[in-house]
Amino acid sequence: MHYFRENDELIEIKKLGESLVAEVFMEKSEESLQLYLVKKVRSEFVSMGAKEHIEQQQMVLRQLNIENVTIPEVRYHKNQSLELRQVFHKGQLLRAWLNERWLTEKGLNDKCSTENNKPDITTVLEIGIALAESIALRHKAAYIHRAIKPNNIVIQKNPIRIQLLDDVRILDEIQVSQLIQNRQYQRETLPYVAPEQTGRVRVGIDYPCDLYSIGIVLYECLPGHPPLFYLGRCR
């Protein structure tokens, strides 16, 4: 496990993505030049019990000591915001990777260009195998990820390698269930969430939740959108 120096200052390199809850950046240590992935949680989502909620998850992950799972360090700030920092390996967020392959320039209807650039079935299968192997290590240790989606997956090519993010969650299940009607949450997260995680069905959260999310991610790689999200509307 990597530990941060108390006075280790990070320099922002670029923004990797954002969600309703946080913005994600690539940053570099001034001292060691090590790259880090920094998740800056918006202050409105830092509840009174956030510190205890995060520290409890960190403690569980340390006890489980799961192979290839990075436990992020947490920094709290006086303005009630917080950051989760972890070593950044080479690659890019799967969301950005998919966008590069499916989104054409605004106003350009070049279907042939999009068709030639989209992921082939071999690549999608390699992504699926890498995700399955990564989540199997967690399930073997009796740990459920609960947040598999393109914004939480770092992909490396040649060969395909996967790094899962967000093993330490900011929101608890009650907070998540309260976001169901938020339009941004509907676009970015809800399509990948198993029904039992929404709080709308009386089924316990278990390992199949992660398998459901992996299936949705793999489906999206082929047509360019998740199965339950199309034309800007959740169904």
C-alpha positions, -999 to +999 in steps of 0.1 A: +000+000+000+012+035-008+013+062+019+014+099+012+039+122+028+021+147+050+035+177+030+034+161-004+020+187-027+003+176-059+001+195-092-030+192-113-022+177-147-056+173-163-092+166-155-102+131-163-140+133-157-167+142-133-200+129-118-228+143-097-207+136-066-171+144-076-146+156-101-116+133-110-082+146-118-047+133-127-022+150-105+016+147-100+037+149-068+061+178-068+086+157-049+085+122-063+069+130-097+045+100-090+011+104-108-021+101-087-057+099-094-075+124-072-113+123-067-125+157-053-159+152-037-183+181-038-190+196-004-227+191-006-222+153-006-200+153+024-224+144+052-218+146+089-210+109+090-189+108+059-155+106+078-166+076+098-183+059+068-150+061+047-127+051+076-148+020+083-145+009+046-107+016+047-104-006+078-123-034+062-102-033+030-070-033+050-081-064+069-091-082+037-059-072+019-073-080-015-048-084-044-046-055-068-071-034-048-057+001-039-070+017-008-072+055-014-058+080+011-083+106+022-077+143+028-102+164+046-104+202+040-117+231+061-144+240+036-161+206+043-148+190+010-126+160+008-103+142-016-096+105-022-061+100-036-045+068-051-016+060-073-025+064-110-014+037-134-012+043-171-044+044-190-076+064-193-111+062-179-133+037-198-159+065-203-134+087-222-122+056-241-157+048-252-165+084-261-134+085-284-149+055-303-185+064-305-188+102-306-182+120-339-175+157-342-205+179-337-225+182-369-205+155-386-225+125-397-196+102-407-211+068-400-182+050-417-157+067-394-177+057-363-181+021-376-144+017-382-135+031-348-159+012-325-146-016-303-145-051-319-159-081-302-124-094-293-116-062-274-149-063-257-143-099-246-109-090-233-124-061-213-150-086-199-124-111-189-103-084-172-133-071-153-144-106-143-109-114-129-108-081-110-142-085-094-135-122-087-107-112-063-131-090-044-158-116-042-134-143-031-127-120-001-164-115+004-163-079-007-189-063-031-178-034-052-213-019-059-201+009-082-189-006-115-195+019-143-173+035-171-163+064-149-149+040-123-128+019-147-093+027-159-083+008-191-049+002-205-044-012-240-020-037-257-028-059-237-061-049-221-057-042-184-083-029-160-081-009-127-113-006-108-118+026-088-142+035-060-138+006-037-142+032-010-176+048-014-187+083-003-224+077-003-242+051+017-272+031+004-298+055+018-281+085+002-279+067-031-316+058-031-325+095-026-307+104-059-329+083-081-348+113-095-317+134-101-313+138-139-275+137-138-275+106-116-300+090-141-276+097-170-243+087-154-249+061-127-284+047-126-281+027-159-253+006-143-270+001-109-286-033-101-324-029-092-317-041-056-293-012-051-320+015-057-339+007-026-371+002-047-371-036-045-370-059-015-340-079-024-307-079-005-275-065-021-252-094-030-225-105-055-249-105-085-251-067-082-215-064-095-222-090-123-252-070-134-231-038-137-203-056-156-230-069-181-243-034-186-207-020-192-200-047-218-233-042-236-225-004-239-191-012-256-209-027-286-238-003-295-224+028-277-251+031-250-263+010-221-295-011-227-317+009-203-306+043-213-314+057-247-321+091-263-315+108-230-342+090-211-340+063-184-366+036-189 
